[in-house]
Structures are given as structure tokens and as C-alpha cells.
């Protein structure tokens, strides 16, 4: 919450009930508790963005632009309000290192 100033890293939504701590590297794949709890392994996202991020239906480019999986239909993206202009408010080098693998999994055509 503190790292993202209590607001969704993309939308700016601030109501705590609508926010989720989204892990870039899933907890089950982290090598240590330190990595699980590392602030750079997390994005504070609105619940619908967290669900899409966790399912590898969206990710973020090196400059923070939202990226859509080929598995996410245009109609679902529109229904979720996922505009191509959406982006992370900031991306630091430590967060970007973790996003690389997430991005590759998101952009794959097949499971």
C-alpha cells in the first residue's frame, strides 16, 4: 500500500476494498519469503486488473503500457474497461526484472 501510495498502480482507485496486492512472481514460485514480501514483486491493482494479471490475461511493457494476452477477447477487454492507453504509474528496474517473465507468459499464444 505504501509503495503505491494507497492507490491502484494503473487506475488510481483508492478504496481499500477494491484493491489487491498482485504478485508478479507467484508466491508458489518464489525462492524465499524475502522474495514473496519484496515490494518490487508486487503491484497494487484494482480487483478486476488483479484477476486479469494473475490469469496472465494482461501484463505490462518495459515502459508500463498495458499488454493484452491473445487469449483475452476484444469484447472482454472492452467489458473490463481495459483501454490500450492504460499504464502503470511507474516502473522501476527491480519491478521490471520481475515483469519480464510475467510478460512472456502473458503474450504466449498457447498454454
MOCOR-V218380 format. One record per backbone hydrogen bond with DSSP energy under -1.0 kcal/mol. CO is the residue of the C=O (numbers start at 1). NH is the residue of the N-H. Records with the same first field share a line. If there is no record, write none. Layout:
CO = NH + NH
This chain:
1 = 6
2 = 5
4 = 7
9 = 89
13 = 8
15 = 18
16 = 19
18 = 47
20 = 45
22 = 43
26 = 29
27 = 30
32 = 36
33 = 37
38 = 41
39 = 42
41 = 24
43 = 22
44 = 9
45 = 20
46 = 50
47 = 51
48 = 52
49 = 53
50 = 54
51 = 55
52 = 57 + 58
53 = 56
57 = 69
59 = 67
61 = 64
64 = 88
65 = 61
67 = 59
69 = 72
73 = 77
74 = 78
75 = 79
76 = 80
77 = 82
78 = 81
81 = 83
83 = 86
86 = 66
92 = 96
93 = 97
95 = 99
96 = 100
98 = 102
99 = 103
100 = 104
101 = 105
102 = 106
103 = 107
